[in-house]
Amino acid sequence: MADTTTLDKEELRTFVADVLDVDEADLTDDADFVKTLGVDSLMALEVMVVLEKKYGVKLDEREMKDITCLRKVHDLLVAKLAK
């Protein structure tokens, strides 16, 4: 499990950009996965699955719908890992 005190946003950015097959420079903190980056629902689901595995967390359907940008992914993971 990841260290709960320091979830490196740049490491997360690299990881998510790789899964989404987008350039890290395009994956800004507030770039909307669907509207800005053209991510489809299948790719978004893949991100959630790999995040669950990598960080040992469980994301419910509501949380998955709320995750629309890197900032929200980071904030959710920080909250989940703090529990």
ABEGO torsion letter per residue (X at the ends): XBBAABBBAAAAAAAAAAAAGBBAAABBAABBAAAAAGBBAAAAAAAAAAAAAAAGBBBBAAAAAABABAAAAAAAAAAAAAX
